[in-house]
Amino acid sequence: MRSDALTTSSVFEANRARGAVRFDVHARDGVTRRGVLHESGSLRVRFPSPEGEGLSGVFVNTAGGVAGGDRFDIEIAAGQGARLTLTTAAAEKVYRAPGAAARLDIALKVAAGAHLGWLPQETILFDRARVHRRFDIELDEAASLLLCEIVVFGRTAMGERMEQGEFIDRWRLRRGGKLVFAETVRLDGNIGAKLGRSAVAKGGAAIGTALIVPGDEPLIERIREATEPFAGEVGISAWNGFAMARFCAQDAARLRADMMAVLARTGAALPRLWLS
């Protein structure tokens, strides 16, 4: 490698964004309050005025997006009886990565009687973006969780589409110390062609997942009994004490509408930023 190329590579690496947020919440007299908070780099979390007995948090990435080689780490613990809902200030954009992939590691821990809602706005992948994401979730058997993620492969409203890149998404859920759900999604190479396959996304540009704990067949039946049609494809099932809904649509707006409809049927309260 030429010396100028080595210099360019080292400068690029030195300018990668790093961000970390770690905090815990606890319930006192029926009201959830934040405990110790650690922030570093370009990742921040802000807490609007408390809503009722729960607490809401909003993540802000001051780097303005995610690029190749960036790394973000989030660790959150909800103490016994606490209620916490988290979202993002805007959709997160993952840009083209000429080198190493970006990494996002999220660790969530929820104690007995606590509830955690993880409801970020969409993650938008630009063409040739590369990102590895990991969720590690530890739930007490008496805890509850609502975790929703939407991934968009290109901004279709702008005439853009993700053709090449890499997206690796690893989820591990333990309940009462027992592994009850493990999944790794891997899309790489010619992602556009793969999404075009009928068995994958049938040309759709947006996918989503909603993980609901606890979840059972009565919950599934309530959702299935609704008569209004979805804009995209939606499938939902329950096993191992939790429910999972899968979404696929032609664009982010349709998928978001479908996810909001499903969540409304579960009685979940959506963050205000989802409704603006």
Protein Blocks (a to p, Z undefined) as FASTA:
>chain_A
ZZklmmmmmmmmmmpccdddddddddeehiacddddddehjbdcdddddehjbccddddd
fkopacehiacdddddddehiacddddfbdcdddddfbbcddddddddddehiacddddd
dddddehiacdddddddddfkbccdddddddehjfknopacfbdcddddddddeehiafb
dcddddehjlklmmmpmklnnopabdcddddddddfklmmmmmmpmbdcfbdcddddeeh
iacdddddfbfklmmmmmmmmmmmnopacdfklmZZ
